[in-house]
């Protein structure tokens, strides 16, 4: 059920994975049961707005799901510690799943006000990671 929820939150109706040996895995989310027991078409939720304004500035959210890395995996340096200045498109975190890494970037210039998620935590699509205050 968790995978279907993540797909739903990402606005996806299916996911397909394959490897060099020809193995394929396809997950499709087509229908769901309503509380009354009926069936209805599965409607994707509107995705969360990446870097939507928050009370303290801009909230940077996960564009995908995975394990959160707040440090560069090679240099071990913090990507965006509290108090640091970041510019638009700067990598502020990394999401890792099964050896694949995806950058999480800032959509605005700002100063890191708070880190809302923990290193290594498995986070879902749209989950807040950190907040930025306007510089």
N, C-alpha and C positions, 0 to 999 in steps of 0.2 A: 504494500500500500504506500510506503514512503516514496518509492521510485515514481509511482503514478502521480503523487502529489507534487514531486519536484518537476516532473514533466509538465504538469498542469500550470504550475507557477512560472515556468519558463516559457509558457505559451506554445508548447510542443505537443503533438498528438502521437509521435512515435520517436524511437531512437533505435538506430541500427549500428552494431559493432561487428567487425570482422577481423580476422588475423591472416597471416601469410599462409597458414595451413588450410585455409578455406572454411574455417569454422565461422558461422554467422549467428548472431544473437539479435533478434528484433523484438522490441517491446512496443506494443501499440495500446493506446488508451482511447477506446471508442465510446463505451457506454458506462453508466454507473446506475446503481439502484437509488431511487428516491426513498425518503423515509416511509412513504406510504406503500412501498413495495413495487412500485411501477418502475419502468425504465425510461430514461430520457437521454438525449444526446449529451455527451460530455462537453461542456463549454469551458474553454480555457479562461482562466482569470486574466485580467489585465496585468501585465508585468509591472513590478514596482518601478518607480521612476529612479533611475540611477542618479545618485547624488542629488536627491530632492532636498529642498531647504528644510531646515529644522530650527528649533528655537535658538540653538547656539551657533547656527551657521548652515553648513552643508553637510549632509550625512552621506558618506560613501557606503554603498551597499554592494553585496556580492552579485556579480553579473552571471554567476553559475554556482554550482555546488561543489564542495570539495573540502579538503583539510586546509585550514588557514595557516599560511606562513607569513610571519611579520618580520622575519629576518631573511636576508639574502642567503640562499642555500649554499653558495660557494664561499662568500666572504664572511658569513655569519654576522654581518653588520645589520642593525635595525634599518628597515626600509623607510619608516616614517614615525619616529618616536614622538611622544607628546612634546610640544614646544617647537618642533622643527617646521621650517617653511617648505611648502611644496608648490610646484607650479602645475598648470593645466597639463594633463597627460602624463604626469610623473607616476611611476609605479609606487603605490603605497602599501601593497600587499600582494601575495601570490596565493592562488588556489591550486592545490595539488591533489590529483586522484589517479591512482594506478600509474604513477610515474609521469603523467602528463601535467604540465604546469601552465597556468593561465594568469596573466597579470591582472591586477585590479588597479585601475588608474583614477586619478582625480580629474574631475571635469572643470574645476576652478582652481585659481591660485588661493592659497590660504595657509594658515598655521594649524597644525594638528592640535586640537583642543582635548580630545579624549579618544582612547582606543576602547571600543565597546565589545570586542570579541577576543578570545584567548588563542594564543599560539597553539597550533595542532588541533584545534576544535573542528569538528565536522560541521560546516555551516551550509545552509540552504540558499537557494536563489532569493535575492532580495533582502537577505538578512543584513542589518547594519553592521559595519565593521569599524568605522571611526567617524569622528566629526571634525570638520574644519571650520575655523573662524576666518572671516574675511580679513585680509592683511591690511 
